[in-house]
């Protein structure tokens, strides 16, 4: 058994490919019309094809829910947020916020209502705390992670 990656149903393949490229920087790796694979392992499936494959109708396909998300990490979250702010019609779940362990994240929906989280790379969180003058021990306490993890991030 080999896990390949998530596959999501999309209403408009061209708009979805453009969204994932423009917003998240993902490129098309393989394009078979109704099936598209993007860099990073995300696959898109035209919703009409998807419905036929699983023998479901429109009423049985539920988009825009809070049951899961596609998770991405970004080394420079401030630069990403500046770029995201230039894109019209982003439907935010919430604006950029900082979790208790220090990681900054933003969540929003794609064009079909799939939730996307873009989180600050956790190594960058450790480095940000170190740049503020916190010791490795203090960072470990603030982030609730082992000190070995902090030291590996700072090495």
HELIX and SHEET records of a PDB file:
HELIX    1   1 UNK A   13  UNK A   24  1                                  12    
HELIX    2   2 UNK A   47  UNK A   54  1                                   8    
HELIX    3   3 UNK A   58  UNK A   60  5                                   3    
HELIX    4   4 UNK A   77  UNK A   85  1                                   9    
HELIX    5   5 UNK A  122  UNK A  131  1                                  10    
HELIX    6   6 UNK A  136  UNK A  143  1                                   8    
HELIX    7   7 UNK A  147  UNK A  154  1                                   8    
SHEET    1   A 4 UNK A   7  UNK A  10  0                                        
SHEET    2   A 4 UNK A  43  UNK A  46  1                                        
SHEET    3   A 4 UNK A  35  UNK A  38 -1                                        
SHEET    4   A 4 UNK A  28  UNK A  31 -1                                        
SHEET    1   B 4 UNK A  70  UNK A  74  0                                        
SHEET    2   B 4 UNK A 115  UNK A 120  1                                        
SHEET    3   B 4 UNK A 104  UNK A 109 -1                                        
SHEET    4   B 4 UNK A  91  UNK A  98 -1                                        
END                                                                             
